Amino acid sequence: MSADSAVSAPVDAKVALVDPASMTVVWMNEAAASDLPGGATGVGRPLAEAVPLTASLGLAEAAAEVAATGRPEHRRVALVSTAKGSLIIVASVYRLPSGELLVVQDRTFQAGGGSAPSAGAGRGRTRR
């Protein structure tokens, strides 16, 4: 695969750049913007409004922690659980050398499963 094809390949991950002082989104990729209703833009909006599942994932708290410490935070929440497995949203927050925060959300399927999660179930916090 050439470098050009890697750059133009579609990206499923939702990425936002956040100003740590105001916790507002200063940039987001097309995948992240596609989650907003009616073609709205998340740029200039608070993180909690611009990035879906912020509350479920605890992203506001994670972003504040990363802004203060510089240590990455990783969160996950199970959206749907069945006998075959769970749809998991994984979010990571990193502090860039510029001080801005990079928020990355991706989804994955975890084989195995059980009953559907209750509200807030599956929310986890890990550090790498």
MOPAC internal coordinates of N, CA, C and O (Angstrom, degrees):
PM7 1SCF
backbone

  N    0.0000 0     0.00 0     0.00 0    0    0    0
  C    1.4475 1     0.00 0     0.00 0    1    0    0
  C    1.5209 1   107.70 1     0.00 0    2    1    0
  O    1.2310 1   119.98 1   -46.45 1    3    2    1
  N    1.3058 1   117.65 1   133.55 1    3    2    1
  C    1.4585 1   121.72 1   179.90 1    5    3    2
  C    1.5279 1   109.85 1   -80.85 1    6    5    3
  O    1.2310 1   121.45 1   -16.64 1    7    6    5
  N    1.3030 1   114.83 1   163.36 1    7    6    5
  C    1.4704 1   119.57 1   178.07 1    9    7    6
  C    1.5211 1   110.71 1   -62.18 1   10    9    7
  O    1.2310 1   120.11 1   143.61 1   11   10    9
  N    1.3500 1   117.39 1   -36.39 1   11   10    9
  C    1.4653 1   120.20 1   179.67 1   13   11   10
  C    1.5143 1   111.92 1   -64.04 1   14   13   11
  O    1.2310 1   119.82 1   138.64 1   15   14   13
  N    1.3304 1   117.94 1   -41.36 1   15   14   13
  C    1.4594 1   119.62 1  -179.16 1   17   15   14
  C    1.5252 1   111.14 1   -69.77 1   18   17   15
  O    1.2310 1   120.26 1   148.96 1   19   18   17
  N    1.3252 1   117.12 1   -31.04 1   19   18   17
  C    1.4596 1   119.85 1   178.03 1   21   19   18
  C    1.5247 1   110.43 1   -67.09 1   22   21   19
  O    1.2310 1   120.07 1   142.71 1   23   22   21
  N    1.3123 1   117.48 1   -37.29 1   23   22   21
  C    1.4583 1   121.45 1  -178.82 1   25   23   22
  C    1.5211 1   111.10 1   -71.71 1   26   25   23
  O    1.2310 1   120.00 1   142.99 1   27   26   25
  N    1.3330 1   117.61 1   -37.01 1   27   26   25
  C    1.4582 1   119.80 1  -175.38 1   29   27   26
  C    1.5300 1   113.12 1   -89.75 1   30   29   27
  O    1.2310 1   119.92 1   176.31 1   31   30   29
  N    1.3317 1   117.75 1    -3.69 1   31   30   29
  C    1.4624 1   120.58 1   179.67 1   33   31   30
  C    1.5260 1   109.66 1   -67.13 1   34   33   31
  O    1.2310 1   119.98 1   -36.31 1   35   34   33
  N    1.3448 1   117.64 1   143.69 1   35   34   33
  C    1.4618 1   120.07 1   179.05 1   37   35   34
  C    1.5273 1   110.86 1   -62.93 1   38   37   35
  O    1.2310 1   121.10 1   -33.92 1   39   38   37
  N    1.3156 1   115.51 1   146.08 1   39   38   37
  C    1.4574 1   121.79 1  -179.73 1   41   39   38
  C    1.5222 1   108.33 1  -117.32 1   42   41   39
  O    1.2310 1   120.36 1   -54.41 1   43   42   41
  N    1.3175 1   116.91 1   125.59 1   43   42   41
  C    1.4563 1   120.83 1   177.60 1   45   43   42
  C    1.5244 1   111.64 1   -83.08 1   46   45   43
  O    1.2310 1   120.36 1   151.19 1   47   46   45
  N    1.3277 1   116.93 1   -28.81 1   47   46   45
  C    1.4558 1   120.11 1  -177.71 1   49   47   46
  C    1.5231 1   109.80 1   -63.68 1   50   49   47
  O    1.2310 1   121.58 1   -38.42 1   51   50   49
  N    1.3069 1   114.59 1   141.58 1   51   50   49
  C    1.4628 1   121.22 1   177.92 1   53   51   50
  C    1.5268 1   106.80 1   -99.10 1   54   53   51
  O    1.2310 1   120.82 1   -55.00 1   55   54   53
  N    1.3335 1   116.03 1   125.00 1   55   54   53
  C    1.4565 1   121.15 1  -173.40 1   57   55   54
  C    1.5200 1   109.63 1  -126.51 1   58   57   55
  O    1.2310 1   120.71 1   -45.64 1   59   58   57
  N    1.3251 1   116.25 1   134.36 1   59   58   57
  C    1.4634 1   121.56 1   176.47 1   61   59   58
  C    1.5178 1   109.22 1  -135.93 1   62   61   59
  O    1.2310 1   121.07 1   -34.89 1   63   62   61
  N    1.3154 1   115.56 1   145.11 1   63   62   61
  C    1.4502 1   123.22 1   175.03 1   65   63   62
  C    1.5244 1   106.64 1  -106.54 1   66   65   63
  O    1.2310 1   120.51 1   -51.74 1   67   66   65
  N    1.3353 1   116.64 1   128.26 1   67   66   65
  C    1.4658 1   121.55 1  -171.62 1   69   67   66
  C    1.5283 1   110.27 1  -122.76 1   70   69   67
  O    1.2310 1   120.99 1   -45.24 1   71   70   69
  N    1.3394 1   115.72 1   134.76 1   71   70   69
  C    1.4613 1   121.48 1   173.53 1   73   71   70
  C    1.5260 1   107.86 1   -76.82 1   74   73   71
  O    1.2310 1   119.60 1   -61.18 1   75   74   73
  N    1.3475 1   118.37 1   118.82 1   75   74   73
  C    1.4700 1   119.71 1  -174.89 1   77   75   74
  C    1.5276 1   114.23 1   -68.51 1   78   77   75
  O    1.2310 1   119.88 1   155.15 1   79   78   77
  N    1.3215 1   117.83 1   -24.85 1   79   78   77
  C    1.4628 1   119.76 1  -178.83 1   81   79   78
  C    1.5299 1   111.74 1   -71.09 1   82   81   79
  O    1.2310 1   120.66 1   138.27 1   83   82   81
  N    1.3304 1   116.35 1   -41.73 1   83   82   81
  C    1.4707 1   120.14 1  -177.23 1   85   83   82
  C    1.5231 1   112.82 1  -106.12 1   86   85   83
  O    1.2310 1   120.28 1   170.39 1   87   86   85
  N    1.3366 1   117.08 1    -9.61 1   87   86   85
  C    1.4655 1   123.39 1  -175.26 1   89   87   86
  C    1.5238 1   111.10 1    55.29 1   90   89   87
  O    1.2310 1   120.53 1  -142.77 1   91   90   89
  N    1.3329 1   116.59 1    37.23 1   91   90   89
  C    1.4545 1   121.27 1   174.77 1   93   91   90
  C    1.5253 1   109.56 1  -107.82 1   94   93   91
  O    1.2310 1   121.35 1   -28.33 1   95   94   93
  N    1.3149 1   115.03 1   151.67 1   95   94   93
  C    1.4600 1   121.99 1  -179.86 1   97   95   94
  C    1.5261 1   108.55 1   -77.99 1   98   97   95
  O    1.2310 1   120.99 1   -51.25 1   99   98   97
  N    1.3408 1   115.72 1   128.75 1   99   98   97
  C    1.4629 1   120.54 1   177.90 1  101   99   98
  C    1.5286 1   111.69 1  -105.72 1  102  101   99
  O    1.2310 1   120.13 1   164.24 1  103  102  101
  N    1.3213 1   117.35 1   -15.76 1  103  102  101
  C    1.4649 1   122.30 1   176.82 1  105  103  102
  C    1.5243 1   107.82 1  -162.27 1  106  105  103
  O    1.2310 1   120.74 1   -32.45 1  107  106  105
  N    1.3302 1   116.19 1   147.55 1  107  106  105
  C    1.4723 1   120.41 1   171.79 1  109  107  106
  C    1.5191 1   108.46 1  -148.51 1  110  109  107
  O    1.2310 1   121.29 1   -30.81 1  111  110  109
  N    1.3312 1   115.13 1   149.19 1  111  110  109
  C    1.4618 1   118.49 1   179.83 1  113  111  110
  C    1.5298 1   110.26 1   -78.12 1  114  113  111
  O    1.2310 1   121.21 1    -9.98 1  115  114  113
  N    1.3137 1   115.28 1   170.02 1  115  114  113
  C    1.4633 1   121.50 1  -176.96 1  117  115  114
  C    1.5238 1   112.01 1   -60.43 1  118  117  115
  O    1.2310 1   120.44 1   142.48 1  119  118  117
  N    1.3258 1   116.76 1   -37.52 1  119  118  117
  C    1.4698 1   120.21 1   179.92 1  121  119  118
  C    1.5244 1   110.90 1   -62.36 1  122  121  119
  O    1.2310 1   120.10 1   139.70 1  123  122  121
  N    1.3256 1   117.42 1   -40.30 1  123  122  121
  C    1.4701 1   120.90 1   178.65 1  125  123  122
  C    1.5237 1   110.66 1   -69.63 1  126  125  123
  O    1.2310 1   120.24 1   137.48 1  127  126  125
  N    1.3157 1   117.14 1   -42.52 1  127  126  125
  C    1.4653 1   121.04 1  -179.48 1  129  127  126
  C    1.5230 1   111.74 1   -64.81 1  130  129  127
  O    1.2310 1   120.16 1   151.53 1  131  130  129
  N    1.3254 1   117.29 1   -28.47 1  131  130  129
  C    1.4620 1   120.52 1  -177.96 1  133  131  130
  C    1.5272 1   112.56 1   -67.19 1  134  133  131
  O    1.2310 1   119.81 1   163.28 1  135  134  133
  N    1.3293 1   117.97 1   -16.72 1  135  134  133
  C    1.4641 1   121.52 1   178.29 1  137  135  134
  C    1.5251 1   112.89 1   -79.64 1  138  137  135
  O    1.2310 1   120.37 1   165.78 1  139  138  137
  N    1.3227 1   116.90 1   -14.22 1  139  138  137
  C    1.4609 1   119.90 1  -176.14 1  141  139  138
  C    1.5172 1   110.41 1   -85.40 1  142  141  139
  O    1.2310 1   119.97 1   -37.63 1  143  142  141
  N    1.3309 1   117.65 1   142.37 1  143  142  141
  C    1.4648 1   120.79 1  -176.80 1  145  143  142
  C    1.5201 1   113.15 1   -69.01 1  146  145  143
  O    1.2310 1   121.03 1   -35.59 1  147  146  145
  N    1.3175 1   115.64 1   144.41 1  147  146  145
  C    1.4476 1   122.29 1   171.51 1  149  147  146
  C    1.5113 1   116.10 1    62.34 1  150  149  147
  O    1.2310 1   120.03 1  -155.30 1  151  150  149
  N    1.3250 1   117.55 1    24.70 1  151  150  149
  C    1.4538 1   120.04 1   178.86 1  153  151  150
  C    1.5153 1   113.50 1    71.90 1  154  153  151
  O    1.2310 1   120.25 1  -161.89 1  155  154  153
  N    1.3282 1   117.13 1    18.11 1  155  154  153
  C    1.4612 1   121.14 1   178.94 1  157  155  154
  C    1.5221 1   109.78 1   -63.84 1  158  157  155
  O    1.2310 1   120.53 1   -22.17 1  159  158  157
  N    1.2944 1   116.58 1   157.83 1  159  158  157
  C    1.4555 1   120.53 1   176.31 1  161  159  158
  C    1.5268 1   108.99 1  -104.73 1  162  161  159
  O    1.2310 1   121.02 1   -34.87 1  163  162  161
  N    1.3036 1   115.65 1   145.13 1  163  162  161
  C    1.4570 1   120.09 1   177.72 1  165  163  162
  C    1.5140 1   112.20 1   -91.07 1  166  165  163
  O    1.2310 1   120.36 1   168.52 1  167  166  165
  N    1.3239 1   116.91 1   -11.48 1  167  166  165
  C    1.4575 1   120.99 1  -178.02 1  169  167  166
  C    1.5280 1   109.49 1   -65.14 1  170  169  167
  O    1.2310 1   121.28 1   -49.47 1  171  170  169
  N    1.3258 1   115.16 1   130.53 1  171  170  169
  C    1.4625 1   121.05 1  -178.76 1  173  171  170
  C    1.5142 1   113.65 1    88.35 1  174  173  171
  O    1.2310 1   120.33 1   175.36 1  175  174  173
  N    1.3285 1   116.97 1    -4.64 1  175  174  173
  C    1.4621 1   120.83 1  -179.35 1  177  175  174
  C    1.5257 1   110.06 1  -100.32 1  178  177  175
  O    1.2310 1   119.95 1   -25.08 1  179  178  177
  N    1.3295 1   117.70 1   154.92 1  179  178  177
  C    1.4607 1   120.26 1   175.95 1  181  179  178
  C    1.5378 1   110.91 1   -60.15 1  182  181  179
  O    1.2310 1   120.73 1   -31.13 1  183  182  181
  N    1.3058 1   116.21 1   148.87 1  183  182  181
  C    1.4603 1   122.32 1   179.97 1  185  183  182
  C    1.5238 1   111.43 1   -49.53 1  186  185  183
  O    1.2310 1   120.26 1   134.92 1  187  186  185
  N    1.3217 1   117.10 1   -45.08 1  187  186  185
  C    1.4693 1   121.34 1  -176.87 1  189  187  186
  C    1.5216 1   112.76 1   -62.97 1  190  189  187
  O    1.2310 1   119.55 1   152.17 1  191  190  189
  N    1.3374 1   118.47 1   -27.83 1  191  190  189
  C    1.4632 1   121.61 1   178.43 1  193  191  190
  C    1.5189 1   112.12 1   -88.76 1  194  193  191
  O    1.2310 1   120.49 1   147.55 1  195  194  193
  N    1.3094 1   116.67 1   -32.45 1  195  194  193
  C    1.4642 1   121.12 1  -171.94 1  197  195  194
  C    1.5188 1   114.02 1   -86.60 1  198  197  195
  O    1.2310 1   120.22 1   155.15 1  199  198  197
  N    1.3249 1   117.18 1   -24.85 1  199  198  197
  C    1.4572 1   120.50 1  -175.83 1  201  199  198
  C    1.5274 1   109.30 1  -117.84 1  202  201  199
  O    1.2310 1   120.56 1   -69.73 1  203  202  201
  N    1.3633 1   116.53 1   110.27 1  203  202  201
  C    1.4598 1   119.53 1   178.83 1  205  203  202
  C    1.5271 1   111.94 1   -57.34 1  206  205  203
  O    1.2310 1   120.59 1   -30.08 1  207  206  205
  N    1.2932 1   116.47 1   149.92 1  207  206  205
  C    1.4642 1   125.42 1   179.00 1  209  207  206
  C    1.5215 1   113.73 1    70.14 1  210  209  207
  O    1.2310 1   119.85 1  -165.49 1  211  210  209
  N    1.3240 1   117.88 1    14.51 1  211  210  209
  C    1.4689 1   120.35 1   179.02 1  213  211  210
  C    1.5205 1   111.00 1   -55.42 1  214  213  211
  O    1.2310 1   120.36 1   133.50 1  215  214  213
  N    1.3249 1   116.93 1   -46.50 1  215  214  213
  C    1.4659 1   120.23 1  -178.64 1  217  215  214
  C    1.5221 1   111.23 1   -67.12 1  218  217  215
  O    1.2310 1   120.15 1   133.96 1  219  218  217
  N    1.3408 1   117.33 1   -46.04 1  219  218  217
  C    1.4656 1   120.96 1  -178.27 1  221  219  218
  C    1.5226 1   112.30 1   -60.90 1  222  221  219
  O    1.2310 1   121.02 1   144.55 1  223  222  221
  N    1.3203 1   115.65 1   -35.45 1  223  222  221
  C    1.4644 1   120.60 1  -178.55 1  225  223  222
  C    1.5257 1   113.04 1   -89.70 1  226  225  223
  O    1.2310 1   120.06 1   170.73 1  227  226  225
  N    1.3130 1   117.49 1    -9.27 1  227  226  225
  C    1.4563 1   119.87 1  -176.94 1  229  227  226
  C    1.5243 1   112.22 1    68.54 1  230  229  227
  O    1.2310 1   120.64 1  -146.84 1  231  230  229
  N    1.3469 1   116.38 1    33.16 1  231  230  229
  C    1.4609 1   119.80 1  -174.89 1  233  231  230
  C    1.5250 1   113.44 1   -68.96 1  234  233  231
  O    1.2310 1   119.58 1   146.62 1  235  234  233
  N    1.3150 1   118.41 1   -33.38 1  235  234  233
  C    1.4645 1   119.68 1   179.40 1  237  235  234
  C    1.5269 1   109.84 1   -62.95 1  238  237  235
  O    1.2310 1   120.77 1   135.87 1  239  238  237
  N    1.3237 1   116.13 1   -44.13 1  239  238  237
  C    1.4603 1   120.36 1   178.40 1  241  239  238
  C    1.5306 1   110.89 1   -66.29 1  242  241  239
  O    1.2310 1   120.94 1   138.35 1  243  242  241
  N    1.3323 1   115.82 1   -41.65 1  243  242  241
  C    1.4665 1   120.30 1   179.20 1  245  243  242
  C    1.5224 1   110.67 1   -62.93 1  246  245  243
  O    1.2310 1   120.36 1   137.15 1  247  246  245
  N    1.3326 1   116.92 1   -42.85 1  247  246  245
  C    1.4686 1   120.89 1  -179.94 1  249  247  246
  C    1.5301 1   110.57 1   -63.27 1  250  249  247
  O    1.2310 1   120.01 1   137.65 1  251  250  249
  N    1.3175 1   117.58 1   -42.35 1  251  250  249
  C    1.4642 1   120.79 1   178.67 1  253  251  250
  C    1.5290 1   110.54 1   -63.02 1  254  253  251
  O    1.2310 1   120.29 1   138.84 1  255  254  253
  N    1.3188 1   117.05 1   -41.16 1  255  254  253
  C    1.4683 1   122.06 1   178.82 1  257  255  254
  C    1.5292 1   111.10 1   -63.79 1  258  257  255
  O    1.2310 1   120.68 1   134.63 1  259  258  257
  N    1.3274 1   116.31 1   -45.37 1  259  258  257
  C    1.4639 1   120.66 1  -179.76 1  261  259  258
  C    1.5304 1   110.33 1   -66.22 1  262  261  259
  O    1.2310 1   120.01 1   139.66 1  263  262  261
  N    1.3205 1   117.58 1   -40.34 1  263  262  261
  C    1.4645 1   120.69 1   178.24 1  265  263  262
  C    1.5277 1   110.67 1   -60.46 1  266  265  263
  O    1.2310 1   120.60 1   141.53 1  267  266  265
  N    1.3268 1   116.45 1   -38.47 1  267  266  265
  C    1.4658 1   120.71 1  -177.78 1  269  267  266
  C    1.5251 1   113.12 1   -77.89 1  270  269  267
  O    1.2310 1   120.22 1   140.77 1  271  270  269
  N    1.3291 1   117.18 1   -39.23 1  271  270  269
  C    1.4644 1   120.10 1  -171.43 1  273  271  270
  C    1.5250 1   114.26 1  -105.78 1  274  273  271
  O    1.2310 1   120.41 1   154.42 1  275  274  273
  N    1.3262 1   116.83 1   -25.58 1  275  274  273
  C    1.4604 1   119.79 1  -175.06 1  277  275  274
  C    1.5164 1   113.60 1    82.22 1  278  277  275
  O    1.2310 1   120.19 1   174.83 1  279  278  277
  N    1.3289 1   117.24 1    -5.17 1  279  278  277
  C    1.4705 1   121.17 1   179.10 1  281  279  278
  C    1.5203 1   110.01 1   -85.43 1  282  281  279
  O    1.2310 1   119.91 1   -49.32 1  283  282  281
  N    1.3365 1   117.78 1   130.68 1  283  282  281
  C    1.4739 1   120.49 1   179.06 1  285  283  282
  C    1.5277 1   111.42 1   -59.96 1  286  285  283
  O    1.2310 1   121.21 1   -29.91 1  287  286  285
  N    1.3065 1   115.28 1   150.09 1  287  286  285
  C    1.4692 1   122.98 1   175.21 1  289  287  286
  C    1.5190 1   108.12 1  -124.17 1  290  289  287
  O    1.2310 1   120.51 1   -36.64 1  291  290  289
  N    1.3184 1   116.63 1   143.36 1  291  290  289
  C    1.4582 1   122.67 1  -179.56 1  293  291  290
  C    1.5249 1   107.95 1  -130.79 1  294  293  291
  O    1.2310 1   120.83 1   -49.15 1  295  294  293
  N    1.3281 1   116.02 1   130.85 1  295  294  293
  C    1.4671 1   121.88 1  -179.27 1  297  295  294
  C    1.5229 1   109.09 1  -129.23 1  298  297  295
  O    1.2310 1   120.92 1   -24.05 1  299  298  297
  N    1.3178 1   115.84 1   155.95 1  299  298  297
  C    1.4592 1   120.65 1   177.55 1  301  299  298
  C    1.5182 1   109.91 1  -148.31 1  302  301  299
  O    1.2310 1   121.24 1   -31.13 1  303  302  301
  N    1.3289 1   115.23 1   148.87 1  303  302  301
  C    1.4556 1   120.83 1   177.29 1  305  303  302
  C    1.5295 1   107.78 1  -143.69 1  306  305  303
  O    1.2310 1   121.01 1   -42.65 1  307  306  305
  N    1.3299 1   115.68 1   137.35 1  307  306  305
  C    1.4640 1   121.18 1   176.20 1  309  307  306
  C    1.5256 1   107.42 1   -86.36 1  310  309  307
  O    1.2310 1   120.84 1   -59.94 1  311  310  309
  N    1.3329 1   115.99 1   120.06 1  311  310  309
  C    1.4580 1   119.83 1   179.96 1  313  311  310
  C    1.5124 1   111.80 1   -85.58 1  314  313  311
  O    1.2310 1   120.85 1   135.25 1  315  314  313
  N    1.3180 1   115.98 1   -44.75 1  315  314  313
  C    1.4594 1   121.55 1  -177.44 1  317  315  314
  C    1.5174 1   107.82 1  -136.86 1  318  317  315
  O    1.2310 1   120.55 1   -50.70 1  319  318  317
  N    1.3230 1   116.55 1   129.30 1  319  318  317
  C    1.4612 1   120.77 1   175.88 1  321  319  318
  C    1.5138 1   109.32 1  -121.80 1  322  321  319
  O    1.2310 1   121.04 1   -46.58 1  323  322  321
  N    1.3234 1   115.62 1   133.42 1  323  322  321
  C    1.4579 1   122.06 1   175.48 1  325  323  322
  C    1.5109 1   108.23 1  -132.03 1  326  325  323
  O    1.2310 1   120.54 1    -0.38 1  327  326  325
  N    1.3237 1   116.58 1   179.62 1  327  326  325
  C    1.4557 1   120.47 1   176.99 1  329  327  326
  C    1.5301 1   111.46 1   -63.67 1  330  329  327
  O    1.2310 1   120.12 1   154.67 1  331  330  329
  N    1.3344 1   117.38 1   -25.33 1  331  330  329
  C    1.4679 1   120.96 1  -178.90 1  333  331  330
  C    1.5204 1   113.05 1   -86.31 1  334  333  331
  O    1.2310 1   119.65 1   159.71 1  335  334  333
  N    1.3227 1   118.27 1   -20.29 1  335  334  333
  C    1.4514 1   120.04 1   179.98 1  337  335  334
  C    1.5089 1   112.51 1   156.30 1  338  337  335
  O    1.2310 1   121.23 1     9.62 1  339  338  337
  N    1.3252 1   115.25 1  -170.38 1  339  338  337
  C    1.4636 1   121.49 1  -176.36 1  341  339  338
  C    1.5151 1   110.69 1  -130.05 1  342  341  339
  O    1.2310 1   121.24 1   -38.01 1  343  342  341
  N    1.3313 1   115.22 1   141.99 1  343  342  341
  C    1.4579 1   121.03 1   170.39 1  345  343  342
  C    1.5162 1   105.98 1   -87.62 1  346  345  343
  O    1.2310 1   120.93 1   -61.17 1  347  346  345
  N    1.3210 1   115.82 1   118.83 1  347  346  345
  C    1.4577 1   122.37 1  -174.71 1  349  347  346
  C    1.5267 1   109.24 1  -113.03 1  350  349  347
  O    1.2310 1   120.35 1   -45.50 1  351  350  349
  N    1.3239 1   116.93 1   134.50 1  351  350  349
  C    1.4554 1   121.91 1   170.56 1  353  351  350
  C    1.5221 1   105.95 1  -102.36 1  354  353  351
  O    1.2310 1   121.18 1   -52.92 1  355  354  353
  N    1.3167 1   115.35 1   127.08 1  355  354  353
  C    1.4632 1   121.70 1   178.98 1  357  355  354
  C    1.5209 1   107.20 1  -114.97 1  358  357  355
  O    1.2310 1   120.26 1   -49.47 1  359  358  357
  N    1.3125 1   117.11 1   130.53 1  359  358  357
  C    1.4629 1   121.70 1   178.83 1  361  359  358
  C    1.5201 1   109.48 1  -126.87 1  362  361  359
  O    1.2310 1   121.19 1   -40.56 1  363  362  361
  N    1.3038 1   115.34 1   139.44 1  363  362  361
  C    1.4635 1   121.71 1   177.48 1  365  363  362
  C    1.5178 1   108.44 1  -129.28 1  366  365  363
  O    1.2310 1   121.15 1   -35.03 1  367  366  365
  N    1.3255 1   115.40 1   144.97 1  367  366  365
  C    1.4600 1   121.83 1   177.37 1  369  367  366
  C    1.5232 1   107.39 1  -124.95 1  370  369  367
  O    1.2310 1   120.95 1   -49.62 1  371  370  369
  N    1.3296 1   115.79 1   130.38 1  371  370  369
  C    1.4609 1   122.56 1  -179.88 1  373  371  370
  C    1.5226 1   109.16 1  -128.28 1  374  373  371
  O    1.2310 1   120.40 1   -31.96 1  375  374  373
  N    1.3353 1   116.84 1   148.04 1  375  374  373
  C    1.4588 1   120.12 1   172.46 1  377  375  374
  C    1.5201 1   107.68 1   -98.55 1  378  377  375
  O    1.2310 1   120.82 1   -54.33 1  379  378  377
  N    1.3211 1   116.04 1   125.67 1  379  378  377
  C    1.4540 1   122.01 1   179.00 1  381  379  378
  C    1.5256 1   110.02 1   -81.47 1  382  381  379
  O    1.2310 1   119.71 1   -18.48 1  383  382  381
  N    1.3326 1   118.17 1   161.52 1  383  382  381
  C    1.4629 1   120.13 1   177.15 1  385  383  382
  C    1.5342 1   112.86 1   -55.67 1  386  385  383
  O    1.2310 1   119.94 1   151.64 1  387  386  385
  N    1.3348 1   117.71 1   -28.36 1  387  386  385
  C    1.4668 1   121.81 1   177.79 1  389  387  386
  C    1.5279 1   112.16 1   -72.37 1  390  389  387
  O    1.2310 1   120.22 1   167.08 1  391  390  389
  N    1.3289 1   117.19 1   -12.92 1  391  390  389
  C    1.4577 1   122.24 1  -177.28 1  393  391  390
  C    1.5136 1   113.21 1    99.13 1  394  393  391
  O    1.2310 1   120.18 1   160.46 1  395  394  393
  N    1.3407 1   117.27 1   -19.54 1  395  394  393
  C    1.4625 1   120.37 1   178.28 1  397  395  394
  C    1.5252 1   109.80 1   -67.35 1  398  397  395
  O    1.2310 1   121.20 1   -22.50 1  399  398  397
  N    1.3160 1   115.31 1   157.50 1  399  398  397
  C    1.4601 1   121.48 1  -179.42 1  401  399  398
  C    1.5179 1   109.77 1  -103.19 1  402  401  399
  O    1.2310 1   120.91 1   -44.22 1  403  402  401
  N    1.2992 1   115.87 1   135.78 1  403  402  401
  C    1.4532 1   122.50 1   176.82 1  405  403  402
  C    1.5256 1   107.35 1  -106.13 1  406  405  403
  O    1.2310 1   120.50 1   -60.26 1  407  406  405
  N    1.3267 1   116.66 1   119.74 1  407  406  405
  C    1.4621 1   122.57 1   179.76 1  409  407  406
  C    1.5291 1   107.36 1  -109.98 1  410  409  407
  O    1.2310 1   120.61 1   -57.16 1  411  410  409
  N    1.3289 1   116.44 1   122.84 1  411  410  409
  C    1.4621 1   121.99 1  -178.43 1  413  411  410
  C    1.5183 1   108.42 1  -122.89 1  414  413  411
  O    1.2310 1   120.57 1   -54.28 1  415  414  413
  N    1.3353 1   116.52 1   125.72 1  415  414  413
  C    1.4662 1   122.28 1   175.24 1  417  415  414
  C    1.5162 1   108.84 1  -117.50 1  418  417  415
  O    1.2310 1   120.74 1   -43.75 1  419  418  417
  N    1.3064 1   116.18 1   136.25 1  419  418  417
  C    1.4520 1   120.64 1   175.43 1  421  419  418
  C    1.5139 1   107.86 1  -141.64 1  422  421  419
  O    1.2310 1   121.10 1   -19.55 1  423  422  421
  N    1.3245 1   115.51 1   160.45 1  423  422  421
  C    1.4658 1   119.49 1   178.69 1  425  423  422
  C    1.5217 1   108.76 1  -116.93 1  426  425  423
  O    1.2310 1   121.78 1   -29.06 1  427  426  425
  N    1.3159 1   114.19 1   150.94 1  427  426  425
  C    1.4496 1   120.02 1   178.97 1  429  427  426
  C    1.5186 1   108.07 1  -146.97 1  430  429  427
  O    1.2310 1   120.67 1   -20.26 1  431  430  429
  N    1.3015 1   116.32 1   159.74 1  431  430  429
  C    1.4568 1   121.53 1   176.24 1  433  431  430
  C    1.5156 1   107.52 1  -109.66 1  434  433  431
  O    1.2310 1   120.70 1   -52.86 1  435  434  433
  N    1.3194 1   116.27 1   127.14 1  435  434  433
  C    1.4548 1   121.89 1   179.19 1  437  435  434
  C    1.5187 1   108.28 1  -108.13 1  438  437  435
  O    1.2310 1   120.35 1   -62.96 1  439  438  437
  N    1.3334 1   116.94 1   117.04 1  439  438  437
  C    1.4630 1   121.49 1  -179.12 1  441  439  438
  C    1.5212 1   110.26 1   -64.91 1  442  441  439
  O    1.2310 1   120.84 1   -22.53 1  443  442  441
  N    1.3202 1   116.00 1   157.47 1  443  442  441
  C    1.4584 1   121.86 1  -174.61 1  445  443  442
  C    1.5121 1   106.41 1    96.24 1  446  445  443
  O    1.2310 1   119.63 1    10.91 1  447  446  445
  N    1.2763 1   118.31 1  -169.09 1  447  446  445
  C    1.4534 1   116.88 1   175.87 1  449  447  446
  C    1.4982 1   112.23 1   156.33 1  450  449  447
  O    1.2310 1   122.55 1    17.89 1  451  450  449
  N    1.2917 1   112.72 1  -162.11 1  451  450  449
  C    1.4471 1   120.97 1  -177.16 1  453  451  450
  C    1.4964 1   108.74 1  -178.60 1  454  453  451
  O    1.2310 1   120.84 1    37.82 1  455  454  453
  N    1.3069 1   116.00 1  -142.18 1  455  454  453
  C    1.4536 1   119.79 1  -179.75 1  457  455  454
  C    1.5182 1   110.07 1   -82.60 1  458  457  455
  O    1.2310 1   121.09 1   -13.58 1  459  458  457
  N    1.3171 1   115.51 1   166.42 1  459  458  457
  C    1.4630 1   120.76 1   179.46 1  461  459  458
  C    1.5256 1   109.46 1   -62.63 1  462  461  459
  O    1.2310 1   120.10 1   -37.33 1  463  462  461
  N    1.3287 1   117.42 1   142.67 1  463  462  461
  C    1.4593 1   119.43 1  -178.54 1  465  463  462
  C    1.5174 1   111.46 1   -70.96 1  466  465  463
  O    1.2310 1   120.90 1   -31.10 1  467  466  465
  N    1.3229 1   115.88 1   148.90 1  467  466  465
  C    1.4543 1   119.89 1   173.84 1  469  467  466
  C    1.5194 1   107.78 1   -81.59 1  470  469  467
  O    1.2310 1   120.41 1    -8.68 1  471  470  469
  N    1.3238 1   116.82 1   171.32 1  471  470  469
  C    1.4583 1   119.85 1  -178.61 1  473  471  470
  C    1.5178 1   110.11 1   -56.65 1  474  473  471
  O    1.2310 1   121.06 1   -52.95 1  475  474  473
  N    1.3191 1   115.57 1   127.05 1  475  474  473
  C    1.4615 1   120.57 1   179.13 1  477  475  474
  C    1.5095 1   113.99 1    82.48 1  478  477  475
  O    1.2310 1   119.68 1   170.62 1  479  478  477
  N    1.3146 1   118.22 1    -9.38 1  479  478  477
  C    1.4602 1   120.56 1  -179.62 1  481  479  478
  C    1.5128 1   109.51 1   -68.25 1  482  481  479
  O    1.2310 1   120.85 1   -32.92 1  483  482  481
  N    1.3013 1   115.98 1   147.08 1  483  482  481
  C    1.4517 1   120.50 1   177.72 1  485  483  482
  C    1.5106 1   112.88 1    88.27 1  486  485  483
  O    1.2310 1   120.03 1   172.39 1  487  486  485
  N    1.3229 1   117.55 1    -7.61 1  487  486  485
  C    1.4529 1   119.66 1   179.14 1  489  487  486
  C    1.5101 1   107.94 1   -71.64 1  490  489  487
  O    1.2310 1   120.80 1   -53.71 1  491  490  489
  N    1.2826 1   116.07 1   126.29 1  491  490  489
  C    1.4528 1   119.28 1  -178.39 1  493  491  490
  C    1.4968 1   110.77 1  -138.77 1  494  493  491
  O    1.2310 1   121.26 1   -17.01 1  495  494  493
  N    1.3066 1   115.20 1   162.99 1  495  494  493
  C    1.4523 1   121.21 1  -179.59 1  497  495  494
  C    1.5125 1   106.78 1  -131.61 1  498  497  495
  O    1.2310 1   120.99 1   -52.83 1  499  498  497
  N    1.2921 1   115.72 1   127.17 1  499  498  497
  C    1.4512 1   119.70 1   175.59 1  501  499  498
  C    1.5113 1   108.85 1  -133.16 1  502  501  499
  O    1.2310 1   120.71 1   -26.94 1  503  502  501
  N    1.2813 1   116.25 1   153.06 1  503  502  501
  C    1.4668 1   121.74 1   175.09 1  505  503  502
  C    1.5008 1   108.50 1  -120.27 1  506  505  503
  O    1.2310 1   121.55 1   -37.21 1  507  506  505
  N    1.3082 1   114.63 1   142.79 1  507  506  505
  C    1.4725 1   119.19 1   176.19 1  509  507  506
  C    1.4955 1   109.63 1  -117.69 1  510  509  507
  O    1.2310 1   120.10 1   180.00 1  511  510  509

